[in-house]
Amino acid sequence: YMAQQGRITRISDFGGGEPPVRTAQNVGVGSTDAEVRTAYANLIEEPDKYDPPPAHTLTAWTVPNESGIRFQVNEAGVVTAVHAGDESILLVEGCA
């Protein structure tokens, strides 16, 4: 969870839970890039901040720049993290 000014703004999943967490479109950590692209229209692709290409992120906004989901995709084309929430899904670092 990410909290900002006393409010939860983002929920992140890095995998490892049982059962695995999935979005309403049935994708999550371990899904492929192709599965995310099939499940969500109008994705915004950006390079990953720390991992070299072809690693990237895919963002799907439910309300543009207000709420959405961001998928981190590694060099092998597999989702390694999913972030859901407000515009804080675009923040690269979490909170501490």
Phi, psi and omega in degrees: 000145172243131177242138177226127180051043176076014182230134176289122183247345183207142171240129182241145175236128179247013178085179176094348180277156176233123356287160179299146177280135179228150174284175177299336179269010175066038172236156180185198178303131183099343176290161178267162174306315181298321179295320177296315182295327177288323185282331186234134176267161174058041177288145174255120180260134177223153177296150176288144183290325187247331183262143182288157175303144017270013176302144183198175172241151176235124182244132176240118179266130172275324170231114187313124178058018176238316178209143181180196182225137177236131179252128172267126184242127182278183183298335180273000179083025182244138179290127180251344178202150177229131180237128179235139178156209180275202183300349177294349176296341180276347179290130185286315179271153173275189178257157181230000000 
